[in-house]
């Protein structure tokens, strides 16, 4: 897959890489399952980062570190489906720190999800649907952290949504009709009120 991306005529402007949660699970005695030993995880992430950096001088990369988990919620919601889920918050911390350290070494932006989610006092009860996967509240934290990186990064061109040009900015007869009932309103020029205030 990585090779096919490199051969594409148009390279991505932004790639967000998110691995580590399943990798950090304890190995199953049978030898099967998603566990990836920490040294192999680090080397895999290094290979991914170096490949992405080689795509184009304008391809920007953000890694997301391994997030925390709610071990009790996992036990309550998933143990009947998968048997004992061998995953601990401490293991997630170790993989998260390894990702952060690697990204610092190779100069790749990395979001510390392990810490970011735990900034909320109620993170254990609001950030997950099953102890692993993000709830809407958990997802909002991830989005805010990504937007923060995009806003603060000194990339040219900037990839922050407020600095991007509107793709379809021309006026159209198909735009909504204005209050004068004679002209249309170009919605790309409007500040639409959003239910979620990202910034």
C-alpha positions, 0 to 999 in steps of 0.5 A: 500500500505504501508503495502505491501511494508513492507512485501516485501522481498527486501526493497527499497534503496531510497524513495522520497516522494512528497505530498503537492501541491494538499493538500494545495488547499483551501477547496471547499464549497461542501467538495469534492476535494483534500484539506487536512487541514494542521494538517492532512497533517502534521500527514499524512506525519509523518506517511509516514516517520515513516513507511518508516523509519521502513522498513530497516536500509538502506532505505533512505528517501527524502521528497520534500516540496510543490513547488511554483506555478504561480497563473496567469498561472494557471488562464490562462491555467486551470480555463476553465477546472476546474473552479476557481482553489483555490490555492495560492503561499502563501498556498504552502509556508505554507505547504512547511514550515510545511513539512520542520519543520516536517522533521527536527523534525524526522530527514528526508532529505527534499528538499525545493522546494518552495525556490529552484525553486524561485532562478531563476529570471525567475521561473514564466515563465520557471518552469511550463507548466500550473502554477502547473506542472514542465516544463523541466526547473523546472524538472532540478531544482528538479533533481539537488536538489535531486542529491545534497542531494544524493551527500552530504548525509553521507549514507553507501552505498552512493546512488549518481550515481557516487559512484554506481557500474556498473550493467553490467560491463563485456565485451561482444561480443555485445559491440560496435566494437573498432577503431581497428575493432578487439575488443569491447569497454565496454560502461560502462567504458566510460564517455558519454557526456550528453546534460544536465550537472547535476553536 
